[in-house]
Amino acid sequence: MNKKIIVTGATGLIGTQLCHALISRGDVVTVITRNIESAKKILGDKLLYVKWDYNNPNEWTKHLENKDTVIHLAGANLSGKRWTEKYKKIILESRELSTKNLVSAIRSTKNKVKLFISSSGVSYYGSRGDDVLTEDSKPGDDFLASVCNVWERETENANSFGVRTAMLRQGIVLSKEGGALKKFLPPFHFFIGGSLGNGKQWFPWIHIHDLIAVYLFILNNAEISGPVNVVSPENVKMSEFAKTLGRILKRPAIFNVPEFALRILVGEVTSTIVSSQRVIPKKLIEHGFKFKFDKLEDALKNLLGNNS
């Protein structure tokens, strides 16, 4: 049965592909966005558009009526700028306030949505060395962990009036369209590729195809709720990721960028680059989700086949 779905943050890497997947399967998708004309250029004319300012829910609350699902992807870019105190406040408030106002708007509707999905991240766990992390593991205590914790708590408030909630703790998304992989490629092309940091940190990754499939899987499985780790079941360390990438690109992977150099280049965001999270997608496995790309080498070959 086709669903009526609201999406925020639809013009980003994940949102763009998710909206196309939803439209392809026959869903009616409404994008709430700050810039309708820009969103139309990216997403096309097969979607509906609503002007979005999360600080003024009265302007868009009515569009939540009689919808099946809200998928909330909006939030300030984590690597868009250096993490000054001012920008860290923007990162937090763009997630906390937008989620709080969305939940409040859903509460005020007469015919409420059945499902509220909000993105989150494996940063919820902080940097945990070699600890094996499942959805039951405790949160970390660094900046991004606290952001994710607040973000998820605001999402879960929708449970209080009968809306199923799911918080997707996403790993590092691998896509040829952008994101982390695109940033890794230039050094390898110039034969200076390698690990970031000491290479010993765990690198929780997910192929964009599987990430989109997880969103659809949760839409179709009413038993799934709460936090969901969205990472490949194959655990690899940064050094292994770099070596695999170099092998596929037929380039060496011998040049590590030390942590102190990263801090000079990008500042405090370095803490997320060198953090270690050995995350297991326990809930997805228990509910029978089938990964198409559960091996890093297969995922990178799929994404970089024309470059190898």
C-alpha positions as CSV (number, residue, x, y, z in Angstrom):
1,M,0.0,0.0,0.0
2,N,1.4,3.4,-1.0
3,K,2.3,5.7,1.9
4,K,2.1,9.4,2.4
5,I,5.5,10.5,3.7
6,I,7.0,13.7,5.0
7,V,10.8,14.2,4.6
8,T,13.0,16.9,6.1
9,G,16.6,17.3,5.0
10,A,15.7,15.8,1.7
11,T,18.3,17.6,-0.5
12,G,21.3,16.0,1.3
13,L,23.2,12.9,0.2
14,I,20.8,10.5,2.0
15,G,17.6,12.4,1.5
16,T,18.0,12.7,-2.2
17,Q,18.4,9.0,-2.8
18,L,15.7,8.1,-0.2
19,C,13.2,10.4,-1.9
20,H,13.9,8.8,-5.3
21,A,13.5,5.3,-3.7
22,L,10.1,6.3,-2.1
23,I,8.8,7.8,-5.3
24,S,9.9,4.7,-7.3
25,R,7.9,2.4,-5.1
26,G,4.8,4.6,-5.4
27,D,4.7,6.6,-2.2
28,V,3.5,10.2,-2.1
29,V,6.4,12.3,-0.7
30,T,6.1,15.8,0.7
31,V,9.4,17.6,1.3
32,I,9.5,20.4,3.8
33,T,12.4,22.6,3.0
34,R,13.9,26.0,3.6
35,N,14.3,26.6,-0.2
36,I,11.6,25.2,-2.4
37,E,13.1,26.3,-5.7
38,S,16.5,24.8,-4.9
39,A,14.9,21.6,-3.7
40,K,12.9,21.2,-6.9
41,K,16.1,21.5,-9.0
42,I,17.7,18.7,-7.0
43,L,14.7,16.4,-6.5
44,G,12.4,17.1,-9.5
45,D,8.7,17.7,-10.0
46,K,7.3,14.3,-8.7
47,L,7.3,15.5,-5.1
48,L,5.2,17.9,-3.1
49,Y,7.0,20.9,-1.4
50,V,6.3,22.9,1.7
51,K,8.2,25.9,3.1
52,W,10.0,24.9,6.3
53,D,11.2,26.9,9.2
54,Y,11.4,24.7,12.2
55,N,11.1,27.6,14.6
56,N,7.6,28.4,13.1
57,P,5.6,25.2,13.2
58,N,2.3,27.0,12.8
59,E,3.3,27.5,9.1
60,W,3.6,23.8,8.2
61,T,1.9,21.8,11.0
62,K,-1.3,21.4,8.8
63,H,0.7,19.4,6.3
64,L,1.3,16.6,8.8
65,E,-2.4,15.8,8.9
66,N,-3.3,12.4,7.4
67,K,0.3,11.4,6.7
68,D,1.7,7.9,7.5
69,T,5.3,8.7,8.3
70,V,7.7,11.5,9.0
71,I,11.4,11.0,8.2
72,H,13.6,13.6,9.8
73,L,17.0,14.0,8.3
74,A,17.6,17.8,8.8
75,G,20.5,19.1,10.7
76,A,23.5,21.4,10.3
77,N,26.5,19.9,8.4
78,L,28.9,18.4,10.9
79,S,31.9,19.1,8.8
80,G,30.7,22.2,7.1
81,K,32.7,24.6,9.3
82,R,35.3,24.6,12.1
83,W,33.7,23.8,15.4
84,T,33.7,27.1,17.1
85,E,31.4,27.4,20.2
86,K,29.0,29.3,17.9
87,Y,28.9,26.5,15.3
88,K,28.6,23.8,17.9
89,K,25.5,25.6,19.2
90,I,24.1,25.6,15.7
91,I,24.8,21.8,15.3
92,L,23.0,21.0,18.5
93,E,20.0,23.4,18.1
94,S,19.4,22.4,14.5
95,R,18.7,18.9,15.7
96,E,17.2,19.5,19.1
97,L,14.8,22.3,18.3
98,S,13.8,20.9,14.9
99,T,13.0,17.5,16.4
100,K,11.2,19.0,19.4
101,N,9.0,21.2,17.2
102,L,8.3,18.4,14.8
103,V,7.1,16.2,17.7
104,S,5.1,19.0,19.1
105,A,3.5,19.6,15.7
106,I,2.7,15.9,15.3
107,R,1.1,15.9,18.8
108,S,-1.2,18.7,17.7
109,T,-2.6,16.9,14.7
110,K,-6.0,15.2,14.7
111,N,-4.9,12.2,12.5
112,K,-1.4,11.5,13.6
113,V,1.3,9.8,11.7
114,K,2.0,6.1,12.6
115,L,5.8,6.3,12.4
116,F,8.5,8.9,13.1
117,I,12.0,8.1,11.9
118,S,14.9,10.3,12.8
119,S,18.5,10.0,11.7
120,S,21.2,9.8,14.4
121,G,24.7,8.5,14.3
122,V,27.1,6.0,15.8
123,S,28.7,9.1,17.4
124,Y,26.1,8.4,20.1
125,Y,28.6,5.9,21.6
126,G,31.6,8.3,21.7
127,S,35.0,6.8,21.1
128,R,35.0,3.4,22.8
129,G,38.2,1.6,21.6
130,D,37.6,-2.1,21.0
131,D,34.3,-2.3,22.9
132,V,31.6,-4.1,21.0
133,L,28.7,-1.7,20.7
134,T,25.0,-2.7,20.3
135,E,21.8,-0.7,20.6
136,D,21.9,-1.5,24.3
137,S,25.3,0.1,24.9
138,K,25.5,3.3,26.9
139,P,26.1,6.7,25.3
140,G,29.4,8.4,25.2
141,D,30.2,11.7,26.9
142,D,31.8,13.9,24.2
143,F,30.1,16.7,22.2
144,L,28.7,14.6,19.4
145,A,27.6,11.8,21.7
146,S,25.6,14.4,23.7
147,V,24.1,15.8,20.5
148,C,22.9,12.4,19.4
149,N,21.6,11.7,22.9
150,V,19.5,14.8,23.0
151,W,18.4,14.3,19.4
152,E,17.1,10.8,20.2
153,R,15.5,11.8,23.4
154,E,13.4,14.4,21.6
155,T,12.4,11.8,18.9
156,E,11.3,9.3,21.5
157,N,8.9,11.8,23.0
158,A,6.5,10.9,20.2
159,N,6.1,7.6,21.9
160,S,4.0,9.3,24.6
161,F,1.1,9.8,22.2
162,G,1.3,6.5,20.4
163,V,3.7,7.2,17.5
164,R,6.2,4.5,16.7
165,T,9.7,6.0,16.7
166,A,13.0,4.8,15.3
167,M,16.4,6.5,15.6
168,L,18.9,5.4,13.0
169,R,22.4,5.4,14.4
170,Q,24.1,5.6,11.0
171,G,27.8,4.7,10.4
172,I,30.0,6.4,7.8
173,V,28.0,6.4,4.6
174,L,29.9,5.2,1.5
175,S,28.6,6.7,-1.7
176,K,30.1,7.8,-5.0
177,E,27.9,10.9,-4.9
178,G,29.6,12.5,-1.9
179,G,30.3,12.1,1.8
180,A,33.4,10.5,3.3
181,L,34.5,8.4,0.3
182,K,34.7,11.4,-2.0
183,K,37.0,13.1,0.5
184,F,39.3,10.0,0.7
185,L,39.9,9.7,-3.0
186,P,42.1,12.7,-3.9
187,P,45.1,11.7,-1.8
188,F,45.0,8.2,-3.3
189,H,44.9,9.6,-6.8
190,F,48.1,11.5,-6.0
191,F,49.7,8.4,-4.5
192,I,49.7,9.8,-1.0
193,G,46.7,7.9,0.4
194,G,46.5,6.2,3.8
195,S,44.9,6.2,7.2
196,L,43.7,9.2,9.2
197,G,45.0,9.1,12.7
198,N,47.0,6.0,13.8
199,G,44.7,3.6,11.7
200,K,43.8,1.5,14.8
201,Q,40.3,2.9,15.3
202,W,37.3,1.0,14.2
203,F,35.6,2.3,11.0
204,P,31.8,1.6,11.1
205,W,30.7,1.9,7.5
206,I,27.5,1.4,5.4
207,H,26.9,1.3,1.7
208,I,24.4,3.9,0.6
209,H,22.3,1.2,-1.1
210,D,22.0,-0.7,2.2
211,L,21.3,2.5,4.2
212,I,18.3,3.4,1.9
213,A,17.1,-0.2,2.1
214,V,17.1,0.0,5.9
215,Y,14.8,3.0,5.8
216,L,12.4,1.1,3.6
217,F,12.7,-2.0,5.8
218,I,11.7,0.0,8.9
219,L,8.8,1.5,7.0
220,N,7.5,-2.0,6.3
221,N,8.2,-3.6,9.6
222,A,6.1,-2.4,12.5
223,E,8.0,-4.5,15.0
224,I,11.1,-2.3,14.7
225,S,11.4,0.7,17.0
226,G,13.9,2.6,19.1
227,P,17.6,2.9,18.3
228,V,18.8,1.0,15.3
229,N,22.5,0.6,14.4
230,V,22.9,1.1,10.7
231,V,26.3,-0.2,9.8
232,S,27.7,-3.2,7.9
233,P,28.1,-6.4,9.9
234,E,31.8,-6.5,8.8
235,N,34.0,-4.7,11.3
236,V,37.1,-3.1,9.9
237,K,39.7,-0.7,11.2
238,M,40.8,2.5,9.5
239,S,44.0,0.9,8.3
240,E,42.1,-1.9,6.7
241,F,39.7,0.5,5.1
242,A,42.7,2.5,3.6
243,K,44.5,-0.7,2.4
244,T,41.3,-2.0,0.7
245,L,40.6,1.3,-0.9
246,G,44.2,1.5,-2.2
247,R,44.1,-2.0,-3.5
248,I,40.9,-1.3,-5.5
249,L,42.3,2.0,-6.8
250,K,45.7,0.4,-7.5
251,R,47.4,2.9,-5.3
252,P,49.6,2.6,-2.2
253,A,48.1,3.3,1.3
254,I,51.2,4.0,3.3
255,F,50.8,7.7,4.3
256,N,49.1,8.2,7.6
257,V,47.9,11.7,8.6
258,P,48.7,12.0,12.3
259,E,46.1,13.3,14.7
260,F,48.0,16.5,15.5
261,A,48.1,17.4,11.8
262,L,44.4,16.8,11.5
263,R,43.7,19.1,14.4
264,I,45.7,21.8,12.7
265,L,43.7,21.3,9.5
266,V,40.2,20.9,10.7
267,G,40.2,21.6,14.5
268,E,38.0,19.9,17.0
269,V,36.1,17.9,14.3
270,T,39.2,15.7,14.4
271,S,37.7,13.9,17.4
272,T,35.1,12.4,15.2
273,I,37.6,11.4,12.5
274,V,39.8,9.4,14.9
275,S,37.1,8.1,17.2
276,S,36.8,4.3,17.4
277,Q,33.3,2.6,17.3
278,R,33.1,-1.2,16.9
279,V,29.4,-1.2,16.2
280,I,27.2,-4.2,15.5
281,P,23.8,-4.0,13.7
282,K,22.2,-6.3,16.2
283,K,18.6,-5.2,15.8
284,L,18.7,-5.4,12.0
285,I,20.2,-8.9,12.0
286,E,17.6,-10.1,14.6
287,H,14.8,-8.8,12.4
288,G,16.2,-10.5,9.2
289,F,17.5,-7.6,7.3
290,K,19.7,-8.7,4.4
291,F,22.7,-6.6,3.5
292,K,23.6,-6.4,-0.2
293,F,27.0,-5.1,0.6
294,D,28.3,-6.8,3.8
295,K,31.9,-6.9,2.7
296,L,34.0,-3.7,2.4
297,E,35.8,-4.9,-0.7
298,D,32.5,-5.6,-2.5
299,A,31.1,-2.3,-1.5
300,L,34.1,-0.3,-2.7
301,K,34.2,-2.3,-6.0
302,N,30.6,-1.4,-6.6
303,L,31.1,2.2,-5.9
304,L,34.5,2.6,-7.6
305,G,34.3,0.1,-10.4
306,N,35.0,2.7,-13.1
307,N,38.0,4.1,-11.1
308,S,39.8,0.8,-10.4
